[in-house]
Amino acid sequence: MAGGKWSPTELPVLPGFYLNFQAAALASIQAGSRGTVIAPVKAHWGPVRQFVEIASEAGITDSYTADDTNGATAYTTLRFTLLGGARKILAYRLADAGAAAATLTLQDTGGTPANVLRLDAKYPGARGNNFKVTVQVDPVYGTRKDIKLYEGTVLLRTFTFVSGTIQAAVDAINSDTGNKWIVATKLTEGTGILNDLSSSPFTGGNSGIAGIVSSDYTGALAAFETQEFNLLTLDGISDSAVQTSVAAWVSRVRDEGKGIIAVLGGAAADDVATDAVSRAAARSAGFNHEGVVNVGAGAVLDGVSYSSAQVAAYAAGLIAGQKLSESTTYAASPFDDVTRRWTRSEMETAVQNGVFLLFHDGRMVKVLRGMNSLVTLRQGQNNSWKKIRTIRVMDAVNSDLVRTAEDNYIGKVNNTEEGRLALTGACKQYMLALAQGGVIEASDYDVYEDPVYYGPNHTITPEPDQVYLKWEARLTDVMEMIFGTFIVK
């Protein structure tokens, strides 16, 4: 899909739909959810460097388990994202070169037992070290044997097979569609009869967490670029080198037409420091981009304190789960408290410096204001670019228009006056839908051929395969500041 920004002096090479946003020519889309978040995670189980779609807390435990000890992050990161309201998460497990699946080798009967069957945990990770296997004669059918797989003391699965060939045992395990835990490999036939065992443990499982470095995160970005999603969050990582790389990546892919917003945060020590506001503001200044949200406050949930880098997963889910006509400003959260309550002057400083802040209002924890890290405006921008809602609207518009143009116009409609009228007519219908959804002002929008390239006063003649359009619209906004005068009589 080719798209992104364009310049009259440096036109793109690939065919596609290229759209510039300028302060006087905003466009938007009807209300709707754009709810996919992508997140790298560390875990003791699950596929490595593969995308797993998560839509519920049960999906987290099924795919990665709820174990967040010893450096694992999957459960907290994905659970917080779901708590925020994300409709879908694409999780991507990272692991270092030491990651290994736990294994157990079974022997046959006979005077000199031979290694005939190897069992491997389906995924690398320490979880597999909790697996145990019992091999015994089936109590009902004496000609059969059972391989019972346990996790600790919990029976996960029983595999029953006709005793006499090792291949029968392999088939019983590998062909079981309900088997989510182990894979069997035949080493040799031997006597064909497995020796009985009682609670023999798997060993050698390694989660591959200890050796994960910043390059693992930046390397994952290349894989992320192949997916369709709306927001990116890290798994509690506050490392400045990783975050700088992510921010640079977001800036690049946004210029190329991929509307991604990254939600990042800081370390727990930064969140509670006496100069927390300065530290958070410094992070925003470093990002200074409409495509990066900088969470500045840690939070407490069920008696456990979490850093702002961890809370960033919740913020990403919150943003993803909202309609385009909604704002995160004053959105209520499930947290019990924040790790540091900021003063009014500190909160004012945070807002002025592009910090996405959670605060306790005396009753609950809320988002202060739905803003990104943009502090210094670039050419063609105005203060609307500092709002998350504005950026999401522009991203949605760009995505929808690119998709519509590719599906229905590019390479399909002649570039004649009639063809361009059809295109502008379709765009106006689209804008009408936006107005009806309350995202743009119904009385103040238009789509037309760019007069620089068309009409009696045009100054540039476009190439036969080029079309130049202009959109004009006024974005609506939510009430964020209410001013009143109370007159006492």
ABEGO torsion letter per residue (X at the ends): XBBEBBBAABBBABBEBBBBBBAABBBBBBBEBBABBBBBBBBABEBBGBBBBBABAAAAAAAAEABABGGBAAAAAAAAAAAAGBABBBBBBBBBAABBBBBBBBBBBEABBBBABBBBBABBEAAAAABBBBBBBBAABAABBBBBBBBEABBABBBBBBBGBAAAAAAAAAABAABAABBBBBABAEAGBBBBBBGBBBBGBBAGAAABBAAAAAAAAAAAAABBBABBBBBGBABAAAAAAAAAAAAAAAAAGBBBBBBBBBBAAAAABAAAAAAAAAAAAAAGBAABBBBABBBBBGGBBBBAAAAAAAAAAAAAABBAABBABGBBBABABBABBBBAAAAAAAAAAGBBBBBBAGABBBBABBBBABABBBBGBBAAAABAAAAAAAAAAAAAAAAAAAAAABGABBBBAAAAAAAAAAAAAAAAAAAAAGABBAABBBBBBBAAABEAABABBBBAABBBBBBBBBBBBBBABBBBBBBBX
